[in-house]
Amino acid sequence: MILVHNLKKTFVKDGQRIEAIKGLDFEIAEGGSLAIVGVSGAGKSTLMHIIGTLDHPTSGSVLFDGVDVFRWPEKRLAAFRNRQIGFVFQFHNLLPEFTALENAMMPALIQRMTKGEAKRRAETILEDVGLGDRITHKPGELSGGEQQRVALARALILEPKILLADEPTGNLDTETGKKIEDMLLALNRTKGITLIVVTHNPSLADRMSQHIGLRDGRIYDRE
């Protein structure tokens, strides 16, 4: 379970304090799915970065199975992030000089997994997302939807418990975006991965088990 309690985040810019997150409280059950919706500047990505432990809260807490991981040393926190959390972003951030297979393998190799095991896992996941015949292609040879599926495979190779997706369909056409949505929800349903998605897409939000709406750093709607 992820429990967010009185979460606040303040930035200082040009000598001024900017309150991006203003005392959020919510929880997500293990294996659940949550959509975070709201207009640009509402605090969605800031919240996502904190849940993903890419950024620290100013105050309040985020508990993972009852543990406040932000009390850990940075090295231990980074190890937790790398092993337990997968990320899929609107912009795929694939390395253009590497193939789909090599891009998907990268997190496993960084974690010092053997090349053979990393290759086996990457091939299996790429097959699962319908790219079994595209593994030797580089990003420039793939469509936007195919690149997003490579990014999804890369996020899954270490078998994370939590998958965070920031506008995963934002740059895709309607049909391709629907396919990515279906894949994310299938992973949540069949593998029990806790799925958290930042989205402007109301149809995707409606398919999640719960959603919260943010406005000016506060929750204005929840379901």
NORWO-V116151 format. One record per run of one state. SS is the DSSP state (alpha for helix, beta for strand, coil for the rest). FROM is the first residue (numbers start at 1). TO is the last residue. If there is no record, write none. Layout:
BEGIN
[[SS:FROM:TO] [SS:FROM:TO]]
END
This chain:
BEGIN
[[coil:1:1] [beta:2:13] [coil:14:15] [beta:16:28] [coil:29:32] [beta:33:37] [coil:38:43] [alpha:44:51] [coil:52:58] [beta:59:64] [coil:65:66] [beta:67:68] [alpha:69:71] [coil:72:73] [alpha:74:84] [beta:85:89] [coil:90:98] [beta:99:99] [alpha:100:110] [coil:111:114] [alpha:115:128] [coil:129:137] [beta:138:138] [alpha:139:141] [coil:142:143] [alpha:144:156] [coil:157:161] [beta:162:166] [coil:167:173] [alpha:174:191] [coil:192:193] [beta:194:198] [coil:199:201] [alpha:202:206] [coil:207:209] [beta:210:215] [coil:216:217] [beta:218:222] [coil:223:223]]
END
